[in-house]
Amino acid sequence: MVDRRLIGSACARVHWELDVLRVWQTQPAFYIHQTIGAVFEVLLVPEPDESRIARVVELLEYAPSVLADARVNLTGSAMAEFGRVAVDQLADIETHVNAAMTALASRAGTELAGRLAAAAAVAGGALGEFRDWVAGSIASWPSARPIGREVLQWFLAEVALLPWTPEEILAAGRAELDRAIALELLERNRNRDASPEPGPQRDPVAQSAAEQVAELGVRQFYVERGLLGQPDTLRHYRNLPLPAYLAPLRFLGVTDDLTGPERVDEDGVSYVPSFRGEMPYFYAANARDPRAGIVHEGAHYQQLALSWRHPRLARRHYYDSTVNEGIAFYNEELMLASGLFDDAPGTREVIYNFMRLRALRVEVDVRLALGELDIDSAASYLQVVVPMDEETAREEAVFFAAAAGQGFTYQVGKSQILRLLADCARSGAGDLDLQSFHDRLWREGNVPISLQRWELLDDDSDLRRVTELAQPPPPAS
């Protein structure tokens, strides 16, 4: 029954992405990710060999055809705000593509390097022409339209299987924001007489070496505290210096390779750039203490590596960001409360500030969907209230405007996990085995918590509420 509900949710997601969000018709950046973004994804896997470089050549050569289709699909449907985002992303794209592929060519033989250079020129030129076309078309494009409450409620019930209304999610996010602000304030007061801590590590090689040591320490901490099993088959989460062939393309996404269902015997990797000026929000946190990233992105890697080994096929391949992000966010506070950061006052403050950001994401996501915020106001809000750097704040606002329903997943997923943990503790009269609970949670971490609750506690109350809140499917736009 659980797997059947997973398949139903997956089918609803297809309707959501293709017919409701319609990114292929409304967002020019979709085609950036279908062209140079596809190259970026191939290059995230460490140490590209000639076969993967040949694949890069194929993708670059195909870019003009994809971008020609983009003009047809976007005409009459594209939205102005998303057009401006694409123009900003493609600023100086010809230089970025050339720099990345020139660096990559050093890993190829003479013939393949020549093909790569020619393909890079073609793709860079096509992306530049696409940028100019978008820039010249924006004035005639309408403003982005929020999806509205009824459509958001349909998504919550049918896709995410969440037993809450948008208003309930917004209220929960505001309550968690109050909690995060108060806890961060108390932590700062606790640390008022603490000695200053070292500034961020700016050498990617040194940071990567420190992270590898810290990752082993985090894994040992899990075991010693009886929190989470660390099977011998589980590989490692690593930091590596950002390669020269990836650095010019870093704007395309998170520079992580968390492997995949067919690559569970490989390490997960997060690449570390070098920065001369101000370091963006998350990079600065990880550069001060690699454990800040290990307890989130490293938790993603472990959860996915375990879930991708699940004996049930549907559970290996189903994707739900609410539980995925919920586990990683929950793990941050789990490790904070368990004492991992007792030696690092500054990192404790960072973890509380992460809580503030994730709570703010709830408000930004829901209010963007309801039309109460636009991208500019959402970015300003994040920059001031978190606070965070302007670049990261705008990236966050743009992403959540383009992918409605993603921003609140961190907080909502964590809240569901805490409620499930508390109910398991109640049902076990206080004798809950935390490691067993977490081992199961990580293994089932692709499955929505409402379904996990049903299977683990024989409690279908969340699913019954989902049914009560269900809306008719939104028509194709």
C-alpha positions, 0 to 999 in steps of 0.5 A: 500500500505504501508503494502504491501511494508513492507511485500515485504521488510520483504521477501527480508530480509529473502533472505538477512539473509539466502542466502547472509549473510549466518550467519548459514554457515559462522559465528560460533558465530551464534551457540553461540547465538543459544545455550547459547545465547538463555539462556541469552535471557530467563534470561533477563526477570526479576525475573525468576521463576521455569517455566523459569528455566525449559526452561533454562534446556531444552535449555542447554540440547539441546545445544550439538545437535545444536552444532553438526549441527553447525559443519556440516553447517560450514564445507566448508563455515566458515570464519577465522575472524569470527572463531577467534571471536567465539574462543575469546567469548568462552574462559573459557565458561565452567566456565562462564556457571557453575557460571551463572547456580550455581547462578540461581539454588538458585532460584529453588527447589532441583530437578530442581536445580539438573537438572540445574547443570547437564544440565550446565555441558553438555552445558558447555562441548559441548561449550568448545568442539565446541570452540576447534573444531573452533580453530583447523579448523581456519587455513583451513578456508578462509578469510571473503569476503566483500559483495561488492557494488552491493549487498550492493546497493540491500540491501539498496533498497530492504530491507531497502527501502533507496533512497541512494547509498553507496557513498551517505551514506558515504559522508553524514556520513563524513559530520556528522562526521565533524559536530560532531567534531566541535560541541564537540569542541565548547562544550568543549570550552564553558565548559572550566571554568566549575566546575569539575563534579562528577565521574561515579557512581560505585554502581549499586543499587545507579545508579538504584535508580538515574535512576528511578528518572531521568526517571520520570524527562525526561518524565515530560520534554517531556510533559512540552516542548510539545515534546512527549506524555506520555500516562498512559498506557506506562510503565517505562524504568528502570535500575536494578543491574545486577543479579549474574546469568546474570553477567557471560554471559554479553559478549553475548549481550546488557543486556536490556529487552525491553519487546515485543508485548505480554508484553507491560504492563511491564517495560523495563529494562537495567541491570547495572553491577559493574566495578572495573577498567575502565568502558566501553564507554556506561556504563561510560556515563550512570554512570555519568548521567543516562539520557544519557541512558534514551534518547537512550535506554529509547527512544527505549523502549517507541517507541517499546512499542507504536509501538507494540500497533499499530492497524495494525498487519504488523506494530506491527511486522515489524522490521527496524533498520534504523528507530528504531535506527534513532529515538533513535539517533534523540531523543538524539539531540532533548533533547539536543537542547530542554534543558534537559542537560542545567544543565550538561556540561559534559553530553552535551559533551558526547551527542556530542561524541555519534554523533561522534561515530554514524557518524564513524559507517557509515564509518566503516559499508560501508567500511567493506562492500566494503572491504576497512577495515577489523575487526582489522583496523576498531576496531583501527580506532574507538578506536583512533578517537571516542575515546573509550576503546579497548573492546568496539571498537572491539565489534563494529567492529566485530558486524558490520562486521558480520551484514553488513548494521547495523552500518549506521542505526543510522545516516541514520535514524536520517538524514531521520527524520530531513528531514521529520521534516523539510518538514513537517514544510515547508508544515505547514507554520511553525505551526507544532505541535511537539508533534503530529509529534513525537507521530506519529513518535514513533507510526509508528516507525517500518515503514521505513521513506520513507514509512512514508513520502509517507503516511504523505506527499503524497510524493513518491519521495524516493520510486521512487529513491529506484526503480531507484537504485534497483539491481537484487537480489544477487544469493545465495552464 
